């Protein structure tokens, strides 16, 4: 896909590294290495990671696990969501449903996700194209294609 | 909204009643009364209900809780999902992501959801327009508008 590479600030890169740390720890647990953090007022509010392997839970992707960890919130309008991988359709729908307005995405090379659909729904998406995120995900897909293609339900496009 | 009312078979009505039972028990727990069941080969494979109140978990809607309960599945192509209320964007995205091909919806009067978007993504949607589903949801919204509008993040349209 050829989205333009939007500018990420230094704080964005720092928080993306925190999402990457979640992905890395997930990988070390044998899980799908996708991590996420939610940030409000310059502070990490919640962290999450894909838990398909760790908890046998297909709906706990990085983003949904992070939304769960944040608990009940009155509003998501002032929250930035950082995720290492471009969001699948479930997580895209969650972002739109809860009204998160800004998402920073590590990469969309290993999985295109739904960046354009988020933008079409007035979500500000920054695509970082981060080397570490790309490398970790590519390594996992090479090592465990069975888990990865099951996680995306055999669908490489959404 | 004015979707055509498609024909639901007697088995559909029976399984929708099981989803309604989940919604009713959720209501009796003080929760948002949305229930779901997943059916494969004429048998209920998994059950779910909205657990925002019961577990303080914003991502456990009827459909996502049901997908979680089903655990890890190789494929969702032969599964019918029954839900008492038209799916929000998160649950719509989950249905599309996992490749569920048929969804039976109790009603879309209290919440329009995303029936057309599901159909645009090749999901066969049957809208029952069920009186019990409509009545229970309307009662909850009247009694606890605070919880309901928080559950849909203040957005009555998606």
HADDOCK unambig.tbl for C-alpha pairs under 7 A between the chains (distance, minus, plus):
assign (segid A and resid 56 and name CA) (segid B and resid 71 and name CA) 6.02 0.50 0.50
assign (segid A and resid 56 and name CA) (segid B and resid 72 and name CA) 6.06 0.50 0.50
assign (segid A and resid 57 and name CA) (segid B and resid 68 and name CA) 5.50 0.50 0.50
assign (segid A and resid 57 and name CA) (segid B and resid 71 and name CA) 5.78 0.50 0.50
assign (segid A and resid 57 and name CA) (segid B and resid 72 and name CA) 6.64 0.50 0.50
assign (segid A and resid 58 and name CA) (segid B and resid 68 and name CA) 6.06 0.50 0.50
assign (segid A and resid 58 and name CA) (segid B and resid 71 and name CA) 6.47 0.50 0.50
assign (segid A and resid 58 and name CA) (segid B and resid 72 and name CA) 6.01 0.50 0.50
assign (segid A and resid 59 and name CA) (segid B and resid 64 and name CA) 6.63 0.50 0.50
assign (segid A and resid 59 and name CA) (segid B and resid 67 and name CA) 6.89 0.50 0.50
assign (segid A and resid 59 and name CA) (segid B and resid 68 and name CA) 6.00 0.50 0.50
assign (segid A and resid 64 and name CA) (segid B and resid 59 and name CA) 6.63 0.50 0.50
assign (segid A and resid 67 and name CA) (segid B and resid 59 and name CA) 6.89 0.50 0.50
assign (segid A and resid 68 and name CA) (segid B and resid 57 and name CA) 5.49 0.50 0.50
assign (segid A and resid 68 and name CA) (segid B and resid 58 and name CA) 6.08 0.50 0.50
assign (segid A and resid 68 and name CA) (segid B and resid 59 and name CA) 6.01 0.50 0.50
assign (segid A and resid 71 and name CA) (segid B and resid 56 and name CA) 6.00 0.50 0.50
assign (segid A and resid 71 and name CA) (segid B and resid 57 and name CA) 5.77 0.50 0.50
assign (segid A and resid 71 and name CA) (segid B and resid 58 and name CA) 6.46 0.50 0.50
assign (segid A and resid 72 and name CA) (segid B and resid 56 and name CA) 6.06 0.50 0.50
assign (segid A and resid 72 and name CA) (segid B and resid 57 and name CA) 6.65 0.50 0.50
assign (segid A and resid 72 and name CA) (segid B and resid 58 and name CA) 6.01 0.50 0.50
assign (segid A and resid 74 and name CA) (segid B and resid 150 and name CA) 6.24 0.50 0.50
assign (segid A and resid 75 and name CA) (segid B and resid 153 and name CA) 6.67 0.50 0.50
assign (segid A and resid 88 and name CA) (segid B and resid 97 and name CA) 6.84 0.50 0.50
assign (segid A and resid 89 and name CA) (segid B and resid 93 and name CA) 4.64 0.50 0.50
assign (segid A and resid 89 and name CA) (segid B and resid 94 and name CA) 6.47 0.50 0.50
assign (segid A and resid 89 and name CA) (segid B and resid 96 and name CA) 6.84 0.50 0.50
assign (segid A and resid 89 and name CA) (segid B and resid 97 and name CA) 5.41 0.50 0.50
assign (segid A and resid 90 and name CA) (segid B and resid 90 and name CA) 5.50 0.50 0.50
assign (segid A and resid 90 and name CA) (segid B and resid 91 and name CA) 6.74 0.50 0.50
assign (segid A and resid 90 and name CA) (segid B and resid 93 and name CA) 3.94 0.50 0.50
assign (segid A and resid 90 and name CA) (segid B and resid 94 and name CA) 4.09 0.50 0.50
assign (segid A and resid 90 and name CA) (segid B and resid 97 and name CA) 5.95 0.50 0.50
assign (segid A and resid 91 and name CA) (segid B and resid 90 and name CA) 6.74 0.50 0.50
assign (segid A and resid 92 and name CA) (segid B and resid 93 and name CA) 6.95 0.50 0.50
assign (segid A and resid 93 and name CA) (segid B and resid 89 and name CA) 4.65 0.50 0.50
assign (segid A and resid 93 and name CA) (segid B and resid 90 and name CA) 3.95 0.50 0.50
assign (segid A and resid 93 and name CA) (segid B and resid 92 and name CA) 6.96 0.50 0.50
assign (segid A and resid 93 and name CA) (segid B and resid 93 and name CA) 5.02 0.50 0.50
assign (segid A and resid 94 and name CA) (segid B and resid 89 and name CA) 6.47 0.50 0.50
assign (segid A and resid 94 and name CA) (segid B and resid 90 and name CA) 4.09 0.50 0.50
assign (segid A and resid 96 and name CA) (segid B and resid 89 and name CA) 6.84 0.50 0.50
assign (segid A and resid 97 and name CA) (segid B and resid 88 and name CA) 6.85 0.50 0.50
assign (segid A and resid 97 and name CA) (segid B and resid 89 and name CA) 5.41 0.50 0.50
assign (segid A and resid 97 and name CA) (segid B and resid 90 and name CA) 5.95 0.50 0.50
assign (segid A and resid 97 and name CA) (segid B and resid 152 and name CA) 6.92 0.50 0.50
assign (segid A and resid 97 and name CA) (segid B and resid 153 and name CA) 6.92 0.50 0.50
assign (segid A and resid 97 and name CA) (segid B and resid 158 and name CA) 6.55 0.50 0.50
assign (segid A and resid 98 and name CA) (segid B and resid 153 and name CA) 5.28 0.50 0.50
assign (segid A and resid 99 and name CA) (segid B and resid 153 and name CA) 6.82 0.50 0.50
assign (segid A and resid 150 and name CA) (segid B and resid 74 and name CA) 6.25 0.50 0.50
assign (segid A and resid 152 and name CA) (segid B and resid 97 and name CA) 6.90 0.50 0.50
assign (segid A and resid 153 and name CA) (segid B and resid 75 and name CA) 6.67 0.50 0.50
assign (segid A and resid 153 and name CA) (segid B and resid 97 and name CA) 6.91 0.50 0.50
assign (segid A and resid 153 and name CA) (segid B and resid 98 and name CA) 5.28 0.50 0.50
assign (segid A and resid 153 and name CA) (segid B and resid 99 and name CA) 6.82 0.50 0.50
assign (segid A and resid 158 and name CA) (segid B and resid 97 and name CA) 6.56 0.50 0.50
